[in-house]
Amino acid sequence: MNVPARKDIRPGLHVAIVLKQDQRSGKLTEGIVRDLLTKSPTHPHGIKVRLEDGQVGRVKALLD
C-alpha cells in the first residue's frame, strides 16, 4: 500500500489513519486532519497527523 506524501495532506482533509495501538492489527480510524506532525516530505509508514478529535496516527489513505 502506497502511503500519501506530506504535500498531499492538509488540515481539513478526511483521512484514514492507523493509531499507535492499532499498528499490529492495521485497524484504520477515520477523521479530519487538524495538524501535520511529520516534517519530512515522506515517511515509509505514513505522515503522522493529529485529528480534530485529538487522536494521533499515521495517514494510510485519503478519503472523500
ZAMARGU-4260 file (C-alpha; in steps of 0.2 Angstrom, whole numbers, plus 5000, padded with zeros to 4 digits):
<rodrens>
0) 5000/5000/5000 | 5007/5017/4995 | 5005/5030/5008 | 5001/5048/5004 | 5016/5061/5004
5) 5015/5076/5015 | 5012/5088/5000 | 4995/5079/4998 | 4989/5081/5016 | 4982/5097/5023
10) 4971/5102/5038 | 4953/5099/5035 | 4956/5084/5024 | 4946/5067/5028 | 4959/5053/5030
15) 4961/5036/5037 | 4975/5034/5050 | 4982/5019/5060 | 4984/5023/5078 | 4999/5018/5088
20) 4990/5004/5097 | 4982/4998/5081 | 4999/4996/5071 | 4999/4977/5073 | 4981/4974/5068
25) 4981/4988/5055 | 4964/4994/5060 | 4960/5011/5052 | 4952/5026/5061 | 4944/5040/5050
30) 4944/5058/5054 | 4948/5076/5049 | 4966/5082/5050 | 4970/5096/5062 | 4989/5096/5062
35) 5003/5088/5052 | 5016/5082/5064 | 5029/5074/5052 | 5041/5087/5045 | 5049/5077/5031
40) 5041/5076/5014 | 5038/5057/5015 | 5038/5043/5028 | 5038/5024/5024 | 5024/5021/5037
45) 5014/5037/5033 | 5014/5055/5038 | 5010/5057/5056 | 4995/5069/5060 | 4983/5074/5074
50) 4965/5073/5070 | 4952/5086/5076 | 4947/5074/5090 | 4965/5074/5096 | 4970/5056/5091
55) 4987/5054/5083 | 4992/5042/5070 | 5000/5039/5053 | 4990/5043/5037 | 4987/5027/5027
60) 4973/5034/5014 | 4965/5050/5009 | 4946/5049/5009 | 4932/5059/5000
</rodrens>
